[in-house]
Amino acid sequence: MYIFISKEILRKIKYIHLNKKKIFYIKNKSTTLNKKLKQNILYIYNGKTYILFNWNYKKLGYKMGNFINTKKF
């Protein structure tokens, strides 16, 4: 089972971070996180409800695109 992220949320996050550091890179229907993140909040859409996905780590050195994919409706 994959966790799907709503494209509207990705657009909002991309718009918010447009003037700041670019954190999210959307490539091939997936997101890649390879920057340092501190207390970032993301809502994940699993098909029925939005789930709060909160990062509280100093470093994320892995690609989240391996298990978080976007879905076309």
Jmol script that loads the backbone (N, CA, C; Angstrom):
load data "model"
ATOM      1  N   MET A   1       0.844  -1.188   0.000  1.00  0.00           N
ATOM      2  CA  MET A   1       0.000   0.000   0.000  1.00  0.00           C
ATOM      3  C   MET A   1       0.882   1.241   0.000  1.00  0.00           C
ATOM      4  N   TYR A   2       0.618   2.144  -0.916  1.00  0.00           N
ATOM      5  CA  TYR A   2       1.367   3.375  -1.018  1.00  0.00           C
ATOM      6  C   TYR A   2       0.633   4.502  -0.301  1.00  0.00           C
ATOM      7  N   ILE A   3       1.394   5.462   0.176  1.00  0.00           N
ATOM      8  CA  ILE A   3       0.828   6.671   0.769  1.00  0.00           C
ATOM      9  C   ILE A   3       0.831   7.739  -0.315  1.00  0.00           C
ATOM     10  N   PHE A   4      -0.331   8.308  -0.596  1.00  0.00           N
ATOM     11  CA  PHE A   4      -0.451   9.276  -1.673  1.00  0.00           C
ATOM     12  C   PHE A   4      -0.497  10.694  -1.114  1.00  0.00           C
ATOM     13  N   ILE A   5       0.172  11.604  -1.795  1.00  0.00           N
ATOM     14  CA  ILE A   5       0.163  13.019  -1.433  1.00  0.00           C
ATOM     15  C   ILE A   5      -0.686  13.756  -2.451  1.00  0.00           C
ATOM     16  N   SER A   6      -1.595  14.574  -1.952  1.00  0.00           N
ATOM     17  CA  SER A   6      -2.434  15.359  -2.844  1.00  0.00           C
ATOM     18  C   SER A   6      -1.584  16.391  -3.590  1.00  0.00           C
ATOM     19  N   LYS A   7      -1.849  16.567  -4.875  1.00  0.00           N
ATOM     20  CA  LYS A   7      -1.077  17.518  -5.669  1.00  0.00           C
ATOM     21  C   LYS A   7      -1.341  18.957  -5.244  1.00  0.00           C
ATOM     22  N   GLU A   8      -2.526  19.232  -4.704  1.00  0.00           N
ATOM     23  CA  GLU A   8      -2.818  20.580  -4.225  1.00  0.00           C
ATOM     24  C   GLU A   8      -1.906  20.946  -3.070  1.00  0.00           C
ATOM     25  N   ILE A   9      -1.649  19.990  -2.184  1.00  0.00           N
ATOM     26  CA  ILE A   9      -0.767  20.247  -1.045  1.00  0.00           C
ATOM     27  C   ILE A   9       0.660  20.463  -1.527  1.00  0.00           C
ATOM     28  N   LEU A  10       1.091  19.680  -2.498  1.00  0.00           N
ATOM     29  CA  LEU A  10       2.436  19.860  -3.040  1.00  0.00           C
ATOM     30  C   LEU A  10       2.591  21.227  -3.693  1.00  0.00           C
ATOM     31  N   ARG A  11       1.540  21.692  -4.389  1.00  0.00           N
ATOM     32  CA  ARG A  11       1.600  23.023  -5.004  1.00  0.00           C
ATOM     33  C   ARG A  11       1.681  24.112  -3.944  1.00  0.00           C
ATOM     34  N   LYS A  12       0.914  23.965  -2.860  1.00  0.00           N
ATOM     35  CA  LYS A  12       0.954  24.957  -1.789  1.00  0.00           C
ATOM     36  C   LYS A  12       2.317  24.991  -1.122  1.00  0.00           C
ATOM     37  N   ILE A  13       2.881  23.814  -0.874  1.00  0.00           N
ATOM     38  CA  ILE A  13       4.198  23.758  -0.239  1.00  0.00           C
ATOM     39  C   ILE A  13       5.254  24.352  -1.158  1.00  0.00           C
ATOM     40  N   LYS A  14       5.154  24.061  -2.431  1.00  0.00           N
ATOM     41  CA  LYS A  14       6.112  24.597  -3.392  1.00  0.00           C
ATOM     42  C   LYS A  14       5.977  26.115  -3.488  1.00  0.00           C
ATOM     43  N   TYR A  15       4.748  26.627  -3.411  1.00  0.00           N
ATOM     44  CA  TYR A  15       4.523  28.070  -3.462  1.00  0.00           C
ATOM     45  C   TYR A  15       5.053  28.754  -2.206  1.00  0.00           C
ATOM     46  N   ILE A  16       4.868  28.116  -1.034  1.00  0.00           N
ATOM     47  CA  ILE A  16       5.339  28.695   0.227  1.00  0.00           C
ATOM     48  C   ILE A  16       6.859  28.767   0.242  1.00  0.00           C
ATOM     49  N   HIS A  17       7.508  27.718  -0.226  1.00  0.00           N
ATOM     50  CA  HIS A  17       8.961  27.656  -0.182  1.00  0.00           C
ATOM     51  C   HIS A  17       9.612  28.217  -1.442  1.00  0.00           C
ATOM     52  N   LEU A  18       8.846  28.951  -2.240  1.00  0.00           N
ATOM     53  CA  LEU A  18       9.387  29.474  -3.490  1.00  0.00           C
ATOM     54  C   LEU A  18      10.472  30.505  -3.217  1.00  0.00           C
ATOM     55  N   ASN A  19      10.245  31.382  -2.237  1.00  0.00           N
ATOM     56  CA  ASN A  19      11.221  32.405  -1.923  1.00  0.00           C
ATOM     57  C   ASN A  19      12.271  31.909  -0.941  1.00  0.00           C
ATOM     58  N   LYS A  20      12.005  30.770  -0.311  1.00  0.00           N
ATOM     59  CA  LYS A  20      12.954  30.206   0.647  1.00  0.00           C
ATOM     60  C   LYS A  20      13.787  29.142  -0.053  1.00  0.00           C
ATOM     61  N   LYS A  21      14.389  28.272   0.728  1.00  0.00           N
ATOM     62  CA  LYS A  21      15.161  27.173   0.150  1.00  0.00           C
ATOM     63  C   LYS A  21      14.219  26.199  -0.533  1.00  0.00           C
ATOM     64  N   LYS A  22      14.639  25.691  -1.656  1.00  0.00           N
ATOM     65  CA  LYS A  22      13.826  24.705  -2.359  1.00  0.00           C
ATOM     66  C   LYS A  22      14.028  23.358  -1.686  1.00  0.00           C
ATOM     67  N   ILE A  23      12.967  22.832  -1.132  1.00  0.00           N
ATOM     68  CA  ILE A  23      13.045  21.574  -0.396  1.00  0.00           C
ATOM     69  C   ILE A  23      12.488  20.435  -1.226  1.00  0.00           C
ATOM     70  N   PHE A  24      11.359  20.662  -1.864  1.00  0.00           N
ATOM     71  CA  PHE A  24      10.685  19.592  -2.577  1.00  0.00           C
ATOM     72  C   PHE A  24      11.006  19.671  -4.061  1.00  0.00           C
ATOM     73  N   TYR A  25      11.421  18.566  -4.607  1.00  0.00           N
ATOM     74  CA  TYR A  25      11.649  18.449  -6.032  1.00  0.00           C
ATOM     75  C   TYR A  25      10.711  17.382  -6.560  1.00  0.00           C
ATOM     76  N   ILE A  26       9.807  17.759  -7.451  1.00  0.00           N
ATOM     77  CA  ILE A  26       8.819  16.818  -7.968  1.00  0.00           C
ATOM     78  C   ILE A  26       9.367  16.236  -9.273  1.00  0.00           C
ATOM     79  N   LYS A  27       9.670  14.960  -9.247  1.00  0.00           N
ATOM     80  CA  LYS A  27      10.204  14.277 -10.420  1.00  0.00           C
ATOM     81  C   LYS A  27       9.526  12.927 -10.540  1.00  0.00           C
ATOM     82  N   ASN A  28       8.988  12.663 -11.699  1.00  0.00           N
ATOM     83  CA  ASN A  28       8.396  11.364 -12.004  1.00  0.00           C
ATOM     84  C   ASN A  28       7.365  10.930 -10.959  1.00  0.00           C
ATOM     85  N   LYS A  29       6.450  11.834 -10.628  1.00  0.00           N
ATOM     86  CA  LYS A  29       5.360  11.574  -9.692  1.00  0.00           C
ATOM     87  C   LYS A  29       5.845  11.216  -8.291  1.00  0.00           C
ATOM     88  N   SER A  30       7.019  11.671  -7.894  1.00  0.00           N
ATOM     89  CA  SER A  30       7.498  11.393  -6.546  1.00  0.00           C
ATOM     90  C   SER A  30       8.241  12.605  -6.016  1.00  0.00           C
ATOM     91  N   THR A  31       8.432  12.656  -4.709  1.00  0.00           N
ATOM     92  CA  THR A  31       9.162  13.750  -4.093  1.00  0.00           C
ATOM     93  C   THR A  31      10.493  13.240  -3.580  1.00  0.00           C
ATOM     94  N   THR A  32      11.503  14.056  -3.701  1.00  0.00           N
ATOM     95  CA  THR A  32      12.825  13.706  -3.216  1.00  0.00           C
ATOM     96  C   THR A  32      13.243  14.736  -2.182  1.00  0.00           C
ATOM     97  N   LEU A  33      13.547  14.270  -1.000  1.00  0.00           N
ATOM     98  CA  LEU A  33      13.978  15.164   0.067  1.00  0.00           C
ATOM     99  C   LEU A  33      15.438  14.874   0.373  1.00  0.00           C
ATOM    100  N   ASN A  34      16.290  15.825   0.123  1.00  0.00           N
ATOM    101  CA  ASN A  34      17.691  15.633   0.434  1.00  0.00           C
ATOM    102  C   ASN A  34      18.282  16.877   1.082  1.00  0.00           C
ATOM    103  N   LYS A  35      17.444  17.656   1.724  1.00  0.00           N
ATOM    104  CA  LYS A  35      17.892  18.867   2.388  1.00  0.00           C
ATOM    105  C   LYS A  35      17.720  18.708   3.891  1.00  0.00           C
ATOM    106  N   LYS A  36      18.298  19.627   4.636  1.00  0.00           N
ATOM    107  CA  LYS A  36      18.119  19.619   6.081  1.00  0.00           C
ATOM    108  C   LYS A  36      16.760  20.230   6.409  1.00  0.00           C
ATOM    109  N   LEU A  37      15.976  19.518   7.199  1.00  0.00           N
ATOM    110  CA  LEU A  37      14.634  19.972   7.540  1.00  0.00           C
ATOM    111  C   LEU A  37      14.517  20.102   9.049  1.00  0.00           C
ATOM    112  N   LYS A  38      13.777  21.084   9.489  1.00  0.00           N
ATOM    113  CA  LYS A  38      13.514  21.265  10.911  1.00  0.00           C
ATOM    114  C   LYS A  38      12.044  21.603  11.093  1.00  0.00           C
ATOM    115  N   GLN A  39      11.320  20.737  11.769  1.00  0.00           N
ATOM    116  CA  GLN A  39       9.915  20.930  12.139  1.00  0.00           C
ATOM    117  C   GLN A  39       9.058  21.314  10.940  1.00  0.00           C
ATOM    118  N   ASN A  40       9.094  20.513   9.924  1.00  0.00           N
ATOM    119  CA  ASN A  40       8.246  20.736   8.757  1.00  0.00           C
ATOM    120  C   ASN A  40       6.990  19.891   8.869  1.00  0.00           C
ATOM    121  N   ILE A  41       5.863  20.459   8.514  1.00  0.00           N
ATOM    122  CA  ILE A  41       4.580  19.780   8.633  1.00  0.00           C
ATOM    123  C   ILE A  41       4.028  19.542   7.232  1.00  0.00           C
ATOM    124  N   LEU A  42       3.588  18.325   6.984  1.00  0.00           N
ATOM    125  CA  LEU A  42       3.032  17.964   5.684  1.00  0.00           C
ATOM    126  C   LEU A  42       1.807  17.105   5.915  1.00  0.00           C
ATOM    127  N   TYR A  43       0.747  17.392   5.201  1.00  0.00           N
ATOM    128  CA  TYR A  43      -0.453  16.577   5.273  1.00  0.00           C
ATOM    129  C   TYR A  43      -0.465  15.602   4.105  1.00  0.00           C
ATOM    130  N   ILE A  44      -0.639  14.323   4.400  1.00  0.00           N
ATOM    131  CA  ILE A  44      -0.635  13.271   3.388  1.00  0.00           C
ATOM    132  C   ILE A  44      -2.062  12.814   3.160  1.00  0.00           C
ATOM    133  N   TYR A  45      -2.449  12.752   1.907  1.00  0.00           N
ATOM    134  CA  TYR A  45      -3.789  12.304   1.533  1.00  0.00           C
ATOM    135  C   TYR A  45      -3.726  10.841   1.144  1.00  0.00           C
ATOM    136  N   ASN A  46      -4.440   9.982   1.868  1.00  0.00           N
ATOM    137  CA  ASN A  46      -4.374   8.543   1.617  1.00  0.00           C
ATOM    138  C   ASN A  46      -5.573   8.031   0.841  1.00  0.00           C
ATOM    139  N   GLY A  47      -6.373   8.907   0.277  1.00  0.00           N
ATOM    140  CA  GLY A  47      -7.530   8.487  -0.494  1.00  0.00           C
ATOM    141  C   GLY A  47      -8.835   8.795   0.205  1.00  0.00           C
ATOM    142  N   LYS A  48      -8.797   8.908   1.532  1.00  0.00           N
ATOM    143  CA  LYS A  48     -10.004   9.208   2.297  1.00  0.00           C
ATOM    144  C   LYS A  48      -9.832  10.441   3.168  1.00  0.00           C
ATOM    145  N   THR A  49      -8.754  10.492   3.926  1.00  0.00           N
ATOM    146  CA  THR A  49      -8.539  11.598   4.855  1.00  0.00           C
ATOM    147  C   THR A  49      -7.119  12.131   4.714  1.00  0.00           C
ATOM    148  N   TYR A  50      -6.894  13.299   5.322  1.00  0.00           N
ATOM    149  CA  TYR A  50      -5.564  13.881   5.374  1.00  0.00           C
ATOM    150  C   TYR A  50      -4.906  13.487   6.692  1.00  0.00           C
ATOM    151  N   ILE A  51      -3.673  12.997   6.615  1.00  0.00           N
ATOM    152  CA  ILE A  51      -2.931  12.554   7.789  1.00  0.00           C
ATOM    153  C   ILE A  51      -1.769  13.513   8.000  1.00  0.00           C
ATOM    154  N   LEU A  52      -1.596  13.946   9.252  1.00  0.00           N
ATOM    155  CA  LEU A  52      -0.494  14.838   9.580  1.00  0.00           C
ATOM    156  C   LEU A  52       0.813  14.049   9.600  1.00  0.00           C
ATOM    157  N   PHE A  53       1.801  14.522   8.859  1.00  0.00           N
ATOM    158  CA  PHE A  53       3.107  13.876   8.778  1.00  0.00           C
ATOM    159  C   PHE A  53       4.127  14.916   9.187  1.00  0.00           C
ATOM    160  N   ASN A  54       4.626  14.824  10.415  1.00  0.00           N
ATOM    161  CA  ASN A  54       5.464  15.869  10.994  1.00  0.00           C
ATOM    162  C   ASN A  54       6.900  15.386  11.087  1.00  0.00           C
ATOM    163  N   TRP A  55       7.827  16.166  10.515  1.00  0.00           N
ATOM    164  CA  TRP A  55       9.248  15.865  10.639  1.00  0.00           C
ATOM    165  C   TRP A  55       9.815  16.666  11.788  1.00  0.00           C
ATOM    166  N   ASN A  56      10.603  16.029  12.611  1.00  0.00           N
ATOM    167  CA  ASN A  56      11.319  16.731  13.661  1.00  0.00           C
ATOM    168  C   ASN A  56      12.746  16.189  13.721  1.00  0.00           C
ATOM    169  N   TYR A  57      13.383  16.104  12.570  1.00  0.00           N
ATOM    170  CA  TYR A  57      14.726  15.562  12.471  1.00  0.00           C
ATOM    171  C   TYR A  57      15.684  16.657  12.029  1.00  0.00           C
ATOM    172  N   LYS A  58      16.950  16.489  12.320  1.00  0.00           N
ATOM    173  CA  LYS A  58      17.950  17.447  11.874  1.00  0.00           C
ATOM    174  C   LYS A  58      18.361  17.188  10.432  1.00  0.00           C
ATOM    175  N   LYS A  59      18.431  15.933  10.056  1.00  0.00           N
ATOM    176  CA  LYS A  59      18.837  15.597   8.693  1.00  0.00           C
ATOM    177  C   LYS A  59      17.950  14.499   8.146  1.00  0.00           C
ATOM    178  N   LEU A  60      17.649  14.599   6.888  1.00  0.00           N
ATOM    179  CA  LEU A  60      17.010  13.516   6.147  1.00  0.00           C
ATOM    180  C   LEU A  60      17.881  13.263   4.927  1.00  0.00           C
ATOM    181  N   GLY A  61      18.583  12.162   4.938  1.00  0.00           N
ATOM    182  CA  GLY A  61      19.509  11.889   3.858  1.00  0.00           C
ATOM    183  C   GLY A  61      19.039  10.769   2.959  1.00  0.00           C
ATOM    184  N   TYR A  62      17.754  10.559   2.906  1.00  0.00           N
ATOM    185  CA  TYR A  62      17.229   9.489   2.065  1.00  0.00           C
ATOM    186  C   TYR A  62      16.164  10.055   1.142  1.00  0.00           C
ATOM    187  N   LYS A  63      15.789   9.290   0.167  1.00  0.00           N
ATOM    188  CA  LYS A  63      14.788   9.726  -0.796  1.00  0.00           C
ATOM    189  C   LYS A  63      13.429   9.200  -0.375  1.00  0.00           C
ATOM    190  N   MET A  64      12.502  10.119  -0.128  1.00  0.00           N
ATOM    191  CA  MET A  64      11.159   9.715   0.260  1.00  0.00           C
ATOM    192  C   MET A  64      10.352   9.280  -0.947  1.00  0.00           C
ATOM    193  N   GLY A  65      10.854   9.535  -2.135  1.00  0.00           N
ATOM    194  CA  GLY A  65      10.151   9.120  -3.340  1.00  0.00           C
ATOM    195  C   GLY A  65      10.061   7.616  -3.483  1.00  0.00           C
ATOM    196  N   ASN A  66      10.825   6.901  -2.656  1.00  0.00           N
ATOM    197  CA  ASN A  66      10.759   5.447  -2.717  1.00  0.00           C
ATOM    198  C   ASN A  66       9.434   4.926  -2.175  1.00  0.00           C
ATOM    199  N   PHE A  67       8.824   5.646  -1.231  1.00  0.00           N
ATOM    200  CA  PHE A  67       7.572   5.149  -0.674  1.00  0.00           C
ATOM    201  C   PHE A  67       6.455   6.176  -0.638  1.00  0.00           C
ATOM    202  N   ILE A  68       6.704   7.399  -1.051  1.00  0.00           N
ATOM    203  CA  ILE A  68       5.630   8.392  -1.139  1.00  0.00           C
ATOM    204  C   ILE A  68       5.501   8.807  -2.601  1.00  0.00           C
ATOM    205  N   ASN A  69       4.392   8.512  -3.191  1.00  0.00           N
ATOM    206  CA  ASN A  69       4.149   8.828  -4.596  1.00  0.00           C
ATOM    207  C   ASN A  69       2.896   9.683  -4.721  1.00  0.00           C
ATOM    208  N   THR A  70       2.854  10.489  -5.760  1.00  0.00           N
ATOM    209  CA  THR A  70       1.634  11.232  -6.043  1.00  0.00           C
ATOM    210  C   THR A  70       0.731  10.379  -6.912  1.00  0.00           C
ATOM    211  N   LYS A  71      -0.532  10.697  -6.900  1.00  0.00           N
ATOM    212  CA  LYS A  71      -1.515   9.893  -7.621  1.00  0.00           C
ATOM    213  C   LYS A  71      -2.374  10.802  -8.481  1.00  0.00           C
ATOM    214  N   LYS A  72      -2.609  10.408  -9.716  1.00  0.00           N
ATOM    215  CA  LYS A  72      -3.513  11.147 -10.591  1.00  0.00           C
ATOM    216  C   LYS A  72      -4.929  10.638 -10.378  1.00  0.00           C
ATOM    217  N   PHE A  73      -5.861  11.580 -10.245  1.00  0.00           N
ATOM    218  CA  PHE A  73      -7.263  11.201 -10.050  1.00  0.00           C
ATOM    219  C   PHE A  73      -8.026  11.392 -11.344  1.00  0.00           C
TER     220      PHE A  73
END
end "model"
wireframe off; spacefill off
backbone 0.3
color backbone group
